[in-house]
Amino acid sequence: MEQKEIHYQFVNSETGNVLAYLSLPANIGDEERQAKLEEKRDELAIAHGLYTELIYWQDQDHPSQ
């Protein structure tokens, strides 16, 4: 049986550029999902010299408008 995943993209809110992608299992808990997304955002902020608040994530299959 295939493991379902949710695919996220991390976006620089100033430029609209996608900085990275991350796939997480669909069946992980909300707290664990939130922690992994925040950890990735923190890593990207450090790597790109950005404030954490400038980076947001969205579900690739259901992006917010």
Residue pairs with C-beta under 8 A, 6 or more apart in sequence:
3 25
3 26
3 27
4 25
4 26
4 27
5 23
5 24
5 25
5 26
6 23
6 24
6 25
6 26
6 59
6 61
7 21
7 22
7 23
7 59
7 60
7 61
8 21
8 22
8 23
8 24
8 37
8 57
8 58
8 59
8 60
9 18
9 20
9 21
9 22
9 57
9 58
9 60
9 63
10 18
10 19
10 20
10 21
10 22
10 40
10 41
10 44
10 55
10 56
10 57
11 17
11 18
11 19
11 55
11 56
11 57
11 58
12 19
12 48
12 50
12 54
12 55
13 54
13 55
13 56
14 54
19 44
19 48
19 55
20 40
20 44
21 60
22 36
22 37
22 40
22 57
24 33
24 36
24 37
28 36
37 57
40 57
41 52
41 55
41 56
41 57
42 52
44 50
44 55
45 51
45 52
45 54
45 55
58 64
